Amino acid sequence: MSSVLSLALFDLDHTLLPIDSDYAWGEFTTRIGWTDPVEFTRRNDEFFAHYQAGTLDVHDYVRFATAAVCARGPQAAAAAHERFMAEVIRPNLHRQALELVRRHRDAGDQVVIVTATNEFVTRPIAQAFGVDELIAVELERGADGWYTGEIQGTPSFRDGKVTRVQQWLAARGLGWDDCDMTFYSDSTNDLPLLEKAHVPVATNPGAGLRAIAQARGWRILDLFPEHA
């Protein structure tokens, strides 16, 4: 029996979901009255544009994105997230994405979601996909046990995804040579990890990643043609 771990890694936003969960959470908190609609939308759009351009300062963004959660506290935040799952996320859990994850799981692959969105937003979403292993931006907790708005450790963003996957493997006594890795992503921000994967799959790719995938002969998968 082979000792090589078959690993299926998935980006989340615009890869398994046709939306950006981080951006959608921000819009949701505005809708429920947690943030000033004009100022929050202006800054959220600004950060999103930086993300798409590959110029995002992830530490600044996480402070901004988690400010309302930090201020409201754990009970209110948990209740709001349940409503967010029901109203925003579950309508965007598409059959083709759920089936893709299920096929890998049924084949015996270790499935991991690797996302630049923070753990508060994404852990319930990963669970909705039936995925227990989540590599997300980890949030620092203060003396009171609640989030401070700062990032703990290496953020799983751009090169940081490679670092975090390497740490995940090392914690299991494994290295890159001990796994056969497929990675699905939509974004050029994920090029460092796509280039490490044995099977890179440009999934719902933006124009930049689509061109790179075509030039390099990578598989291209359009899960959500209706959202293209």
C-alpha positions as CSV (number, residue, x, y, z in Angstrom):
1,M,0.0,0.0,0.0
2,S,1.4,3.4,-0.9
3,S,2.5,5.7,1.9
4,V,2.0,8.8,-0.3
5,L,-0.9,10.9,1.0
6,S,-3.4,11.9,-1.6
7,L,-4.2,15.5,-0.8
8,A,-7.0,17.6,-2.3
9,L,-6.6,21.3,-1.4
10,F,-9.3,23.8,-2.1
11,D,-9.3,27.6,-2.0
12,L,-12.8,28.7,-0.9
13,D,-13.9,32.1,-2.2
14,H,-14.8,32.0,-6.0
15,T,-13.5,28.5,-6.0
16,L,-15.9,26.3,-4.0
17,L,-18.2,29.3,-3.5
18,P,-19.3,31.6,-6.4
19,I,-19.0,34.5,-3.9
20,D,-16.3,36.0,-1.6
21,S,-17.3,35.0,1.9
22,D,-15.2,37.6,3.6
23,Y,-16.7,40.4,1.4
24,A,-20.2,39.0,1.8
25,W,-19.8,38.8,5.6
26,G,-18.8,42.5,5.6
27,E,-21.9,43.4,3.6
28,F,-24.0,41.3,5.9
29,T,-22.8,43.1,9.0
30,T,-23.7,46.3,7.4
31,R,-27.2,45.0,6.6
32,I,-27.8,44.0,10.2
33,G,-26.6,47.4,11.5
34,W,-23.2,46.6,12.9
35,T,-21.3,49.0,10.7
36,D,-21.8,52.4,9.0
37,P,-23.0,51.5,5.5
38,V,-21.3,54.2,3.6
39,E,-17.9,54.1,5.2
40,F,-17.8,50.4,5.6
41,T,-18.8,49.8,1.9
42,R,-16.2,52.3,0.7
43,R,-13.4,50.6,2.7
44,N,-14.5,47.1,1.9
45,D,-14.6,47.8,-1.8
46,E,-11.1,49.4,-1.5
47,F,-9.7,46.3,0.2
48,F,-11.4,44.0,-2.3
49,A,-9.8,45.9,-5.2
50,H,-6.4,45.6,-3.5
51,Y,-7.0,41.8,-3.1
52,Q,-7.9,41.4,-6.8
53,A,-4.8,43.5,-7.8
54,G,-2.5,41.5,-5.5
55,T,-1.6,44.5,-3.3
56,L,-3.6,43.7,-0.2
57,D,-2.1,44.3,3.3
58,V,-3.7,41.3,4.9
59,H,-3.0,42.6,8.5
60,D,-4.8,45.9,7.8
61,Y,-7.6,44.1,6.2
62,V,-8.2,41.6,9.0
63,R,-8.3,44.4,11.6
64,F,-10.9,46.1,9.5
65,A,-12.9,42.9,8.7
66,T,-13.0,41.7,12.3
67,A,-13.6,45.0,14.0
68,A,-17.4,44.5,14.4
69,V,-17.0,40.9,15.6
70,C,-14.4,41.9,18.1
71,A,-16.7,44.7,19.4
72,R,-19.9,42.6,19.6
73,G,-18.5,39.6,21.5
74,P,-18.8,35.9,21.1
75,Q,-22.5,35.4,21.7
76,A,-23.7,38.1,19.3
77,A,-21.1,37.1,16.7
78,A,-22.1,33.4,16.8
79,A,-25.8,34.3,16.4
80,A,-25.0,36.6,13.5
81,H,-22.9,33.9,11.8
82,E,-25.8,31.4,12.0
83,R,-28.0,33.9,10.3
84,F,-25.2,34.6,7.7
85,M,-25.0,30.9,7.0
86,A,-28.7,30.6,6.4
87,E,-29.3,33.8,4.4
88,V,-26.0,34.1,2.4
89,I,-23.9,31.0,2.4
90,R,-26.3,28.1,2.1
91,P,-28.0,29.6,-1.0
92,N,-24.5,29.6,-2.6
93,L,-23.6,26.0,-1.8
94,H,-23.9,24.7,-5.3
95,R,-24.4,21.0,-6.1
96,Q,-21.4,20.8,-8.4
97,A,-19.0,22.2,-5.7
98,L,-20.4,19.9,-3.0
99,E,-20.0,16.9,-5.4
100,L,-16.5,17.8,-6.3
101,V,-15.5,17.7,-2.7
102,R,-17.4,14.6,-2.1
103,R,-15.7,12.8,-5.0
104,H,-12.3,13.5,-3.5
105,R,-13.4,12.4,-0.1
106,D,-15.0,9.2,-1.5
107,A,-11.7,8.4,-3.3
108,G,-9.9,8.4,0.0
109,D,-8.2,11.8,-0.5
110,Q,-7.5,14.0,2.5
111,V,-9.5,17.2,1.8
112,V,-8.3,20.5,3.2
113,I,-9.7,24.0,2.6
114,V,-6.9,26.6,2.4
115,T,-8.3,30.1,2.5
116,A,-7.1,33.7,3.1
117,T,-10.4,34.4,4.8
118,N,-10.3,34.3,8.6
119,E,-11.3,31.2,10.7
120,F,-14.3,32.9,12.3
121,V,-16.0,33.4,8.9
122,T,-14.9,30.1,7.3
123,R,-15.0,27.3,9.8
124,P,-18.8,26.9,9.6
125,I,-18.5,27.1,5.8
126,A,-15.9,24.3,5.7
127,Q,-18.1,22.2,7.9
128,A,-21.0,22.8,5.5
129,F,-18.8,21.3,2.8
130,G,-18.1,18.3,5.1
131,V,-14.5,19.4,5.5
132,D,-12.9,19.1,8.9
133,E,-9.4,20.3,8.0
134,L,-9.3,24.1,7.5
135,I,-6.2,26.2,7.0
136,A,-7.5,29.8,7.4
137,V,-6.2,33.1,8.8
138,E,-5.9,32.4,12.5
139,L,-7.1,35.2,14.8
140,E,-5.3,36.2,18.0
141,R,-7.2,36.0,21.2
142,G,-6.8,38.3,24.1
143,A,-6.7,37.7,27.8
144,D,-10.5,37.6,27.8
145,G,-10.5,34.7,25.2
146,W,-12.0,36.8,22.4
147,Y,-10.5,38.0,19.2
148,T,-8.2,41.1,19.2
149,G,-8.3,41.8,15.5
150,E,-4.7,40.7,15.0
151,I,-3.5,37.7,13.1
152,Q,-1.9,34.8,14.9
153,G,1.0,33.2,13.1
154,T,1.5,33.3,9.3
155,P,-1.6,34.4,7.4
156,S,-2.7,31.9,4.8
157,F,-2.4,34.4,2.0
158,R,-0.2,34.2,-1.1
159,D,3.2,32.7,-0.1
160,G,1.7,32.2,3.3
161,K,-0.5,29.4,2.0
162,V,2.6,27.5,1.1
163,T,4.1,28.1,4.6
164,R,0.8,27.0,6.3
165,V,0.4,23.9,4.2
166,Q,4.1,23.0,4.9
167,Q,3.3,23.5,8.6
168,W,0.2,21.3,8.3
169,L,2.2,18.5,6.7
170,A,5.1,18.8,9.2
171,A,2.6,18.5,12.1
172,R,1.8,15.1,10.7
173,G,5.4,14.1,10.1
174,L,5.1,14.7,6.4
175,G,6.9,16.7,3.7
176,W,6.1,17.8,0.2
177,D,7.5,14.5,-1.2
178,D,5.1,12.5,1.0
179,C,2.0,13.7,-0.7
180,D,0.3,13.8,-4.1
181,M,-1.3,17.2,-4.1
182,T,-4.1,18.6,-6.2
183,F,-5.0,22.3,-5.6
184,Y,-8.0,24.1,-6.8
185,S,-8.0,27.9,-7.0
186,D,-9.4,30.8,-8.9
187,S,-6.8,33.4,-8.2
188,T,-3.3,34.5,-9.2
189,N,-2.8,35.3,-5.5
190,D,-2.5,31.5,-5.1
191,L,0.2,31.0,-7.7
192,P,2.8,30.0,-5.1
193,L,0.7,27.1,-3.9
194,L,-0.5,26.2,-7.4
195,E,3.1,25.9,-8.5
196,K,3.8,23.6,-5.6
197,A,0.9,21.3,-6.4
198,H,1.4,18.2,-8.5
199,V,-2.0,18.9,-10.1
200,P,-2.9,22.6,-10.2
201,V,-6.5,23.2,-11.3
202,A,-7.5,26.8,-12.3
203,T,-11.0,26.8,-11.0
204,N,-13.4,29.5,-12.1
205,P,-10.2,31.4,-12.9
206,G,-10.0,35.1,-13.4
207,A,-8.5,36.3,-16.7
208,G,-5.0,36.4,-15.4
209,L,-5.0,32.9,-14.0
210,R,-6.8,31.5,-17.0
211,A,-4.1,32.8,-19.3
212,I,-1.4,31.3,-17.1
213,A,-3.2,28.0,-16.9
214,Q,-3.6,27.9,-20.7
215,A,0.1,28.7,-21.3
216,R,1.2,26.0,-18.8
217,G,-1.2,23.4,-19.8
218,W,-3.0,23.3,-16.4
219,R,-6.5,21.9,-16.1
220,I,-9.2,24.6,-16.2
221,L,-12.5,23.9,-14.4
222,D,-15.5,26.2,-14.6
223,L,-17.8,25.1,-11.8
224,F,-20.1,28.1,-12.0
225,P,-20.6,29.0,-15.7
226,E,-23.8,30.8,-14.7
227,H,-21.7,33.2,-12.6
228,A,-19.0,33.8,-15.2
